[in-house]
Amino acid sequence: MEIGNSQNMIQSTEELQRSRDMPVLNPELDHVVLAEQFERHGRVQIQRVLSKSSAQRIYSCLAEETRYELCTNEGEETRVIANPTPAQRQEFTKAAWGRVGTHAFQFLYDRHTLSLDGEAYPDQDHYLAKVTNFLNGAEFLNFVRGVTGMKAIALADAQATLYRAGHFLTVHEDNKPGPNRLVAYVLSLTALWRPEWGGLLEFVNEANQIEDGFVPNFNSLRLFRIPTKHYVSYVAPFAQAGRYSITGWLRAR
């Protein structure tokens, strides 16, 4: 998308904030074709997954109405800082960069938790409550069960993520024992992005070669089986926008 055209996609913030409707899927999706693609490759990218107004409303919420916290990890311990100052961001970023090695898992990005175990969003007056209800509602769960063929999917946990310049997520497989993860999902809601800015969701084969990847874009859903080796590439210092998405796992009980 060209920078000059990005504003044509998004309605005014005032218009969107007046909209309180729950998100809905695009009624024109071809469920059969999507299911065939997922069965063949173990992953699928679904373009224009939501109605246009739904995607615009969620984007407005993520960009204008959501308070993020900076998170990183030191080994198995996740460290979080709310409302970081520029100096704290710089300190956390340099420390995270310094911990990136050849084997250890490392991440650095902004997040806002929606749901840990399929429960409702705590602030029912916030539009994110509608988003969380949609992700755990019959329309969405029946849709992803049909595409993936996994009838055991019972809930979606969720977090809003914002990758800024310097943020990244190193290679991992999401196969942590315990949470009954079946499929990972990324609802991409980035209104403005260029491939050279980084932040790509990329998939790695057993030879450590990149075999596929998705550039951040607007109103697409990426689904992939667990376990799958993947990462989010480093966001370049010259990136001129934020990489917005809602991510999580589709889980069994």
PEVEN-V821486 format. One record per residue. N is the residue number from 1. PHI is phi in degrees with one decimal (NA if undefined). D_LAST is the distance of its C-alpha to the last C-alpha in whole Angstrom. Layout:
N & PHI & D_LAST
N & PHI & D_LAST
//
This chain:
1 & NA & 40
2 & -74.3 & 43
3 & -58.8 & 43
4 & -66.8 & 46
5 & -96.2 & 43
6 & -64.1 & 40
7 & -70.5 & 41
8 & -68.5 & 42
9 & -81.7 & 38
10 & -107.1 & 37
11 & -70.0 & 38
12 & -63.9 & 40
13 & -58.9 & 38
14 & -62.5 & 39
15 & -60.1 & 38
16 & -69.1 & 35
17 & -67.7 & 34
18 & -75.7 & 36
19 & -81.7 & 33
20 & -116.1 & 30
21 & -68.4 & 28
22 & -66.7 & 25
23 & -58.9 & 24
24 & -136.2 & 24
25 & -73.6 & 24
26 & -65.8 & 27
27 & -69.2 & 28
28 & -93.2 & 30
29 & -64.6 & 27
30 & -94.2 & 28
31 & -62.6 & 24
32 & -65.7 & 26
33 & -62.5 & 28
34 & -64.0 & 25
35 & -64.4 & 23
36 & -63.9 & 26
37 & -65.3 & 26
38 & -66.1 & 22
39 & -63.1 & 23
40 & -74.4 & 26
41 & -111.3 & 25
42 & 79.1 & 22
43 & -160.1 & 22
44 & -156.3 & 24
45 & -110.4 & 25
46 & -108.9 & 25
47 & -77.5 & 28
48 & 50.0 & 29
49 & -70.6 & 25
50 & -104.6 & 26
51 & -59.6 & 29
52 & -58.4 & 32
53 & -66.7 & 32
54 & -64.0 & 28
55 & -62.5 & 28
56 & -62.9 & 32
57 & -66.3 & 30
58 & -66.2 & 27
59 & -57.2 & 30
60 & -58.0 & 32
61 & -63.7 & 29
62 & -66.8 & 28
63 & -83.7 & 32
64 & -118.5 & 34
65 & -122.5 & 31
66 & -113.5 & 29
67 & -98.0 & 30
68 & -100.1 & 28
69 & -119.1 & 28
70 & -83.4 & 30
71 & -134.0 & 27
72 & -150.9 & 28
73 & -137.0 & 27
74 & -121.2 & 30
75 & 66.4 & 28
76 & -83.7 & 25
77 & -92.9 & 25
78 & -89.0 & 25
79 & -112.7 & 28
80 & -130.6 & 28
81 & -135.4 & 31
82 & -86.0 & 31
83 & 49.5 & 34
84 & -67.9 & 36
85 & -76.9 & 39
86 & -54.9 & 41
87 & -66.3 & 42
88 & -68.1 & 39
89 & -60.0 & 37
90 & -63.0 & 40
91 & -63.9 & 39
92 & -63.9 & 35
93 & -65.1 & 36
94 & -62.0 & 39
95 & -65.5 & 37
96 & -65.8 & 34
97 & -57.7 & 36
98 & -68.3 & 38
99 & -91.7 & 35
100 & -71.7 & 34
101 & -123.6 & 35
102 & -88.6 & 35
103 & -128.8 & 31
104 & -71.3 & 30
105 & -81.3 & 27
106 & -146.2 & 28
107 & -146.4 & 27
108 & -157.5 & 29
109 & -167.1 & 28
110 & -94.6 & 28
111 & -145.0 & 25
112 & -144.9 & 23
113 & -75.6 & 20
114 & -99.6 & 18
115 & -157.3 & 15
116 & -90.8 & 13
117 & -144.5 & 9
118 & 81.6 & 10
119 & -75.9 & 13
120 & -66.9 & 16
121 & -66.0 & 19
122 & -65.2 & 21
123 & -100.3 & 24
124 & -71.7 & 24
125 & -87.0 & 28
126 & -86.5 & 27
127 & -64.0 & 26
128 & -62.2 & 23
129 & -63.5 & 21
130 & -64.9 & 22
131 & -63.6 & 21
132 & -63.2 & 17
133 & -62.4 & 17
134 & -62.9 & 18
135 & -64.8 & 15
136 & -109.7 & 13
137 & -94.2 & 15
138 & -62.4 & 16
139 & -60.2 & 18
140 & -70.5 & 17
141 & -64.6 & 13
142 & -64.1 & 15
143 & -63.2 & 18
144 & -70.9 & 16
145 & -61.8 & 14
146 & -66.0 & 18
147 & -68.4 & 19
148 & -87.6 & 17
149 & 74.3 & 16
150 & -104.8 & 13
151 & -70.9 & 11
152 & -75.7 & 8
153 & -60.1 & 8
154 & -123.7 & 6
155 & -159.7 & 8
156 & -125.5 & 10
157 & -84.3 & 12
158 & -160.6 & 15
159 & -143.1 & 19
160 & -82.5 & 22
161 & -126.4 & 25
162 & -134.1 & 28
163 & -96.4 & 30
164 & -105.4 & 34
165 & -54.4 & 37
166 & 92.1 & 36
167 & -84.4 & 32
168 & -169.4 & 30
169 & -148.2 & 27
170 & -80.0 & 28
171 & -61.6 & 27
172 & -159.4 & 23
173 & -122.1 & 20
174 & 65.8 & 17
175 & -98.1 & 16
176 & -65.5 & 15
177 & -69.0 & 13
178 & 116.1 & 10
179 & -80.2 & 8
180 & 60.0 & 7
181 & -73.6 & 9
182 & -110.3 & 11
183 & -140.8 & 13
184 & -91.0 & 15
185 & -135.6 & 17
186 & -134.8 & 20
187 & -93.7 & 22
188 & -83.7 & 26
189 & -134.0 & 28
190 & -96.5 & 31
191 & -78.0 & 34
192 & -145.0 & 37
193 & -160.5 & 36
194 & -125.8 & 38
195 & -56.3 & 37
196 & -71.5 & 40
197 & -77.5 & 38
198 & 84.9 & 35
199 & 69.3 & 31
200 & -80.9 & 31
201 & -84.7 & 27
202 & -123.3 & 28
203 & -112.4 & 27
204 & -120.2 & 29
205 & -89.6 & 29
206 & -67.3 & 30
207 & -88.7 & 34
208 & 63.0 & 33
209 & -106.3 & 34
210 & -73.5 & 33
211 & -108.9 & 32
212 & -167.3 & 30
213 & -167.8 & 30
214 & -124.0 & 29
215 & -80.1 & 32
216 & -53.4 & 30
217 & -150.2 & 31
218 & -107.8 & 31
219 & 66.8 & 28
220 & -132.4 & 26
221 & -116.0 & 23
222 & -106.3 & 22
223 & -121.4 & 19
224 & -151.3 & 19
225 & -64.4 & 17
226 & -106.6 & 16
227 & -88.4 & 18
228 & -145.1 & 21
229 & -72.9 & 24
230 & -156.7 & 25
231 & -160.5 & 26
232 & -111.1 & 28
233 & -68.7 & 32
234 & -54.2 & 34
235 & -83.8 & 35
236 & -66.0 & 39
237 & -59.9 & 41
238 & -92.7 & 43
239 & -60.6 & 39
240 & -104.9 & 41
241 & -154.1 & 37
242 & -97.1 & 34
243 & -97.5 & 31
244 & -100.0 & 28
245 & -160.9 & 25
246 & -117.4 & 21
247 & -130.5 & 19
248 & 168.1 & 15
249 & -128.7 & 12
250 & -90.1 & 10
251 & -125.9 & 7
252 & -86.2 & 4
253 & -72.2 & 0
//
